[in-house]
């Protein structure tokens, strides 16, 4: 069950990671689930499931009811540089609740809209109709969040089997068909920011970003681009190619993640990067 795997990951990241600072870790509901102390939350979750059932006419099975325990689980970690200009990586997640995902509208994408408008490139931004956010680097109420989210696209079945990644105005299809698959992939990549890129067809990433300058917040900054500046900086004024930044960021991840999280296997991610690099090199 994914709750047990997530709990084990959170335990490992506290005890087995290297050169890592844990800025925030909140897992009270998951801890209660693992300990078997569920009566209080089970009542709350049942009421919420009934609200969803009344609104959407869907029923929850036992496994789906357990997903309510993921709500508001939060982790934020950061890895500082140990060598000059090797780059900084950060990671973590904040998990949205099922009720919020399924029946409460959200304009999570709206923070990117003004950046495209300011750049006079509104036509580039993907239309957000029908998407709801599942998991992001920070909660929407946090003013320092990045506009990068794991999303679901709600269809007639209403339940969660159609996943996308939203990054600064663009939606990318993900191969997952269940919450279990989504969170397993997140754990395998240590929940590094924008881990979803490792599971997107690289040809789609290259096609969507070809000849696009970076618009909105940059999670892929190189140290020598933004020295002496806050890495949360708004980057629309920088003349940096978006694909160059993504390629550099993927490389930084496969270089730095294995030594930081020695309990995880990054063989797949290294192969993905090599495939991405080959495709990108062939088009330049």
C-alpha positions in Angstrom: 0.0 0.0 0.0 1.3 3.4 -1.0 0.8 4.9 2.5 3.2 2.4 4.0 5.8 3.0 1.2 5.5 6.8 1.7 5.9 6.4 5.5 9.0 4.2 4.9 10.4 6.9 2.5 9.9 9.6 5.0 11.7 7.5 7.7 14.6 6.8 5.3 15.0 10.4 4.3 15.5 11.3 7.9 17.9 8.6 8.8 19.7 7.6 5.6 20.1 10.7 3.4 23.4 12.7 3.1 24.1 16.4 3.0 20.4 17.1 3.2 18.4 19.7 5.2 14.8 18.8 6.0 13.0 22.1 6.2 9.6 20.7 6.9 8.0 17.3 7.4 4.4 16.8 8.4 2.9 13.3 8.4 0.5 13.2 11.3 -2.3 11.5 9.4 -0.1 8.9 7.8 1.5 8.2 11.2 -1.9 7.6 12.7 -2.8 5.2 9.8 0.4 3.2 10.3 -0.1 3.0 14.1 -3.7 1.8 13.6 -5.1 4.8 15.5 -7.7 5.7 12.8 -11.1 6.1 14.5 -11.1 9.9 14.6 -9.9 10.4 11.0 -12.1 7.6 9.7 -15.2 9.4 10.8 -14.0 12.7 9.1 -13.0 10.8 5.9 -16.3 9.1 5.7 -18.1 12.4 5.9 -15.9 13.8 3.1 -16.4 10.7 1.0 -20.2 11.2 1.3 -19.9 14.8 0.2 -18.0 13.6 -2.9 -20.5 10.8 -3.5 -23.5 13.2 -3.4 -21.8 15.6 -5.7 -20.4 13.1 -8.3 -22.4 9.9 -7.7 -19.3 7.8 -7.1 -18.6 5.3 -4.4 -15.2 4.7 -2.6 -13.8 1.2 -2.1 -11.6 0.5 0.9 -8.3 1.2 -0.8 -9.6 4.6 -2.1 -10.8 5.5 1.3 -7.2 5.1 2.6 -6.1 7.8 0.1 -7.8 10.4 2.4 -4.9 9.9 4.8 -2.5 11.4 2.3 -4.1 14.8 2.5 -1.8 17.6 3.7 1.2 15.3 4.0 4.1 17.7 3.5 7.9 17.4 3.0 10.4 20.0 2.0 14.1 19.3 1.7 17.1 21.1 0.3 20.6 20.1 -0.7 23.2 22.9 -0.7 26.3 22.9 -2.9 29.3 21.0 -1.7 31.5 22.0 -4.6 31.5 25.4 -6.5 28.7 25.7 -9.2 27.6 22.1 -8.9 24.1 23.5 -8.4 21.4 23.4 -5.7 18.5 20.9 -5.7 15.4 21.0 -3.6 12.4 18.8 -3.3 9.3 17.8 -1.4 5.6 17.8 -1.8 2.3 19.0 -0.4 -0.6 16.6 -1.2 -4.0 17.9 -1.9 -7.1 16.3 -0.4 -9.6 14.2 -2.5 -12.5 16.5 -1.8 -10.5 19.5 -2.9 -9.3 17.7 -6.0 -12.7 16.4 -7.1 -15.3 19.0 -6.2 -13.6 22.3 -5.3 -12.5 24.4 -8.3 -8.9 25.7 -8.3 -7.0 28.2 -10.4 -3.6 26.8 -9.5 -2.4 27.7 -13.0 -3.4 31.4 -12.8 0.0 32.5 -11.3 1.6 31.7 -14.6 -1.0 33.5 -16.8 0.4 37.0 -16.1 3.9 36.0 -17.0 2.8 34.9 -20.4 0.7 38.0 -20.8 3.7 40.2 -19.8 5.8 38.5 -22.4 3.1 38.9 -25.0 3.0 35.1 -25.6 -0.4 34.2 -24.2 -1.0 31.8 -27.2 1.8 29.5 -25.9 0.1 28.7 -22.6 -1.9 25.5 -22.4 -5.6 25.8 -21.6 -6.2 24.5 -18.0 -9.9 23.4 -18.5 -10.7 20.3 -16.5 -7.5 20.0 -14.6 -7.2 19.8 -10.8 -4.0 19.7 -8.8 -2.9 16.6 -6.9 0.5 17.4 -5.5 2.8 20.4 -5.6 6.0 21.6 -4.1 4.1 23.8 -1.6 0.5 24.4 -0.8 -1.4 27.1 -2.7 -1.7 29.2 0.4 2.1 29.4 0.7 3.3 32.6 -1.1 6.7 31.1 -2.0 5.3 28.2 -4.0 6.5 27.3 -7.5 3.8 27.0 -10.2 4.6 23.3 -10.8 2.0 20.6 -10.0 1.1 17.0 -10.5 -2.4 17.2 -11.8 -5.3 15.0 -12.7 -7.7 15.6 -15.6 -11.2 14.7 -14.4 -13.3 12.7 -16.8 -16.6 10.9 -16.8 -15.3 8.2 -14.3 -14.3 11.1 -12.0 -11.8 8.9 -10.2 -8.1 9.5 -10.7 -6.6 7.7 -13.6 -5.5 10.5 -16.0 -2.3 12.3 -14.8 -0.4 15.3 -16.0 2.4 17.5 -15.0 2.0 21.3 -15.0 5.1 23.4 -15.2 5.0 27.2 -15.8 2.1 27.2 -18.3 2.5 23.8 -20.0 0.8 20.5 -19.3 2.6 17.2 -20.0 0.9 13.8 -20.0 2.2 11.3 -17.5 2.0 7.5 -17.9 0.4 6.7 -14.6 -3.0 5.1 -14.2 -3.5 5.2 -10.5 -2.5 7.2 -7.4 -0.3 4.2 -6.4 1.7 4.5 -9.6 2.0 8.3 -9.3 3.4 8.3 -5.7 5.6 5.3 -6.4 7.3 7.3 -9.1 7.6 10.3 -6.9 9.3 8.3 -4.1 11.7 6.6 -6.6 12.9 10.1 -7.6 13.2 11.3 -3.9 10.4 13.8 -4.7 13.0 16.2 -6.2 11.3 19.3 -7.6 9.9 18.5 -11.1 10.6 14.8 -10.7 7.8 14.3 -13.2 10.1 15.2 -16.2 11.7 11.8 -15.8 8.4 10.1 -16.7 7.4 12.3 -19.6 8.2 11.2 -23.2 11.3 13.2 -23.9 10.2 14.0 -27.4 7.1 15.7 -26.0 9.3 17.9 -23.7 11.5 18.9 -26.5 8.6 19.6 -28.9 6.7 21.8 -26.4 9.7 23.8 -25.3 11.7 24.1 -28.6 12.8 27.7 -29.1 10.8 28.9 -26.1 12.5 31.3 -23.7 11.9 30.7 -20.1 8.7 32.2 -18.8 7.6 32.3 -15.2 9.5 31.0 -12.1 12.7 29.1 -12.8 13.4 25.9 -10.9 16.3 25.1 -13.2 18.6 28.0 -12.5 22.3 27.5 -12.9 24.3 28.8 -10.0 26.3 31.1 -12.3 23.1 32.6 -13.8 21.7 33.7 -10.5 24.7 34.2 -8.1 23.9 36.4 -5.1 20.1 36.2 -5.9 17.3 34.4 -4.4 16.7 31.2 -6.4 12.9 31.8 -6.2 13.4 34.8 -8.5 11.0 35.6 -11.3 13.0 34.9 -14.4 11.0 36.3 -17.3 13.6 39.0 -17.9 16.5 36.5 -18.4 17.4 35.5 -21.9 17.7 31.7 -21.3 16.4 28.9 -23.5 13.9 26.8 -21.6 15.2 23.5 -23.0 18.7 24.3 -22.1 17.6 24.8 -18.5 15.6 21.6 -18.4 18.4 19.6 -19.8 20.9 21.1 -17.3 18.5 20.4 -14.4 18.0 16.8 -15.3 21.8 16.3 -15.5 22.2 18.0 -12.1 19.6 15.6 -10.6 21.2 12.4 -11.9 24.6 13.7 -10.7 23.6 14.7 -7.2 20.6 12.6 -6.2 22.4 9.2 -5.9 24.9 10.4 -3.3 22.2 12.3 -1.4 19.8 9.4 -1.3 21.9 6.2 -1.3 18.9 4.1 -0.4 17.3 4.7 -3.8 18.2 3.3 -7.2 18.5 6.0 -9.9 19.5 3.7 -12.8 16.2 4.4 -14.7 16.7 8.2 -14.3 20.2 8.1 -15.7 19.0 6.2 -18.7 16.2 8.7 -19.2 18.6 11.6 -19.1 20.8 9.9 -21.7 17.8 9.4 -24.0 16.8 13.1 -23.5 20.3 14.3 -24.1 20.6 12.3 -27.3 17.3 13.5 -28.7 18.0 17.1 -27.8 21.6 17.0 -29.3 20.2 15.6 -32.5 17.8 18.5 -33.0 20.4 21.3 -32.3 
